[in-house]
Each structure stands twice: as structure tokens, then as C-alpha cells.
Amino acid sequence: MELRHLQHFVAVAEDQHFTRAAERLMVSQSGLSASIRSLERELQTPLFVRTTRSVTLTPAGRALLGEAERILAQVRSAHEAVAAVQGVLRGMLALGSEQCIAGVHVAGLLAAFRRRHPDVEICLRQAGSGALAEEVAAGRLDLAFAVRTAQQDTDQLRAVPLTSEPMTVLCHPSHRLAAAGAAVTPEELGGEVFVDFHPDWGPRRTTDAAFAAAGVRRAVALEVNDVHSLLDLVDENLGIAVVPRHFRHKRESLTALPVKGTGERVYETVALLPPPQATSPAARALMELLETEGA
């Protein structure tokens, strides 16, 4: 089994299209098809279901994809490790992050990393904590800045704490909660209209867990995927939001109220990495920079 066959297989699986994958790999479509057929002959099973409009993985293809991604990530790490021993950090840093993550200024950290390691290509992916954990465990990301969840404690993943903070209610100044001006419990918020993120985002996960622990059901009527949309909706008095405390500084016109009665349910951010022996030199360099220069 040749590495190029695995590279070709992963590219087709990601693009779900032979032509697009061939263009990205800068190979001919006939050559790419021949490479996939060679791999299928070696494994003695089809890896893709091919139609005139799409390409999808077979069960065998899905089983191979995770292993292929891990093998390619390990090969890339090996090349980078040798370059690091020679005194030059090269290769790629594949980083994932939730938006507006607490405990690290991602843009500033990456700028400092580029100044120190100009030969490393930086790739950034923004997603929810669940998806980021899967990407790191599969070897598609070198590390990710995410929100801690119980599902992150596995043999393929380790979580390095960054910071933690309580959750806060944001509401319009004319809202009844703003008039009271007091800390609120989940029970007191049960009948409100909520603005929140997609269920995989860290703040949503933290809020859902806090309300579930308190035995309070809530309905998210306005679901968004970015912080500014959430703040805009609250600013128009269309609902309230329960968010990490640092969000309150992003829109000073809103009223911020502490949330009480949630016990240990706090917003905790972590750096997700593979086990130490599988951590790439670029990821180690980024974590060292974070430790020395701070968030």
C-alpha cells in the first residue's frame, strides 16, 4: 500500500468528487481513478459508491478513512520531527478553534507563531467543540482550542486547561430582568425566549448542561452560528442569551446579570491535543509559545 494511494483516497473522500479531488491534488482524473482502483484491488473491496453526480464512501471506505487520516498525519509528523531536529520547523500547523474562545487570543498567537516560524504553513478551522475533538482524535487537526466536555477524555485525546469563567445572562436594558438587576437562577429563566448557538458550540453545551442539572427545560427559539448575530438579536430585545462572562464586553449596551444556582457548571476552555508521542512539533511549538507569551 503506497502513501500516495492513501492521499488520493482521502482527497476523494473529502471532496466527494473525483474531478475536484484531482484538481486539488494536481493530478489527472484518469491517474486518480487508477490509484483508487489499485487500492480497492489491494484491499479486495470497493471503497466508493460512484454515481454520475456524486461519490460516497462504502462501509469499508468509512472504516479506512479514519485510519488513512491517522497514517498520513503520522507521516507528516515524522517529516516535521526530522526538520525540527535539524533546527528548522517546517510543514503545517492545522489548528481548530471555537469562535471568541476564552483563555487565548487566537489571531495574536498565530501572528506570533508565524513571526517565529515563517516556514510553517498555518491552517485554521472554526467549529464546535464536539467536531473539533473528533478532528484532533482523527489526526486531521494538530490541536484545537475548545470547551471541555466529558467526551474529550479518551486514549486519543488530552485536554490541557486554559481558563474558566461563570456564565452570564445578557438581555436588553428594557427587559424585565434588567429592571430587577439581580442574579438569576435557571428556574427564573425557564419561560424566556432564548437566543443561542448551534448545539455543538461550547457556550450552548455549557448552558444546556446547567439547565439540565437544574431540571429546567428551555427552548432555543433563535439559533445562530456567530457571536455578532447573537448579540444583535438580544440587542433588538428578541430574546435573552446565557453566555460566557467575557461576552458582556462585546456589547456594552446590553445588561449583564450573573447566573446563580448552577453549581460547578462553568465555561472551561482547553487545548485539545493528541497523546504526547503523537503531538506534532508545530503543535508543541504553539503550546510553548502560548505558555511563554500568555493568551
Number of C-alpha atoms within 10 A of each C-alpha: 9 9 12 13 19 21 18 22 27 20 19 25 20 15 16 18 18 23 17 15 22 20 11 12 15 10 13 14 16 11 12 23 17 13 19 22 19 15 20 18 12 10 13 10 14 17 25 22 12 15 9 6 7 12 18 18 19 15 13 14 20 14 12 17 19 16 14 20 19 17 17 18 19 16 13 14 21 15 14 21 20 14 15 15 10 9 9 15 20 19 20 19 22 20 25 28 22 21 17 14 21 24 19 19 13 21 9 11 17 18 13 16 20 15 9 13 16 14 13 17 13 16 12 14 13 15 20 24 28 19 14 27 31 16 20 23 23 21 24 18 25 27 31 27 30 30 31 26 17 6 10 19 13 12 9 17 20 20 23 13 16 19 15 17 15 18 25 23 24 29 27 22 17 11 15 10 21 17 11 10 13 13 15 17 16 22 14 11 19 15 12 14 17 23 24 28 23 16 19 14 22 27 25 23 20 24 24 18 15 20 20 14 14 15 12 15 13 17 12 18 13 19 15 16 15 14 15 12 16 21 25 12 20 23 19 11 16 16 22 25 25 25 26 25 21 14 20 18 10 11 15 9 14 21 21 26 21 16 19 14 15 18 9 8 17 19 22 22 25 23 21 29 27 24 15 11 6 17 18 28 24 27 21 15 16 21 19 12 17 20 11 9 10 12 15
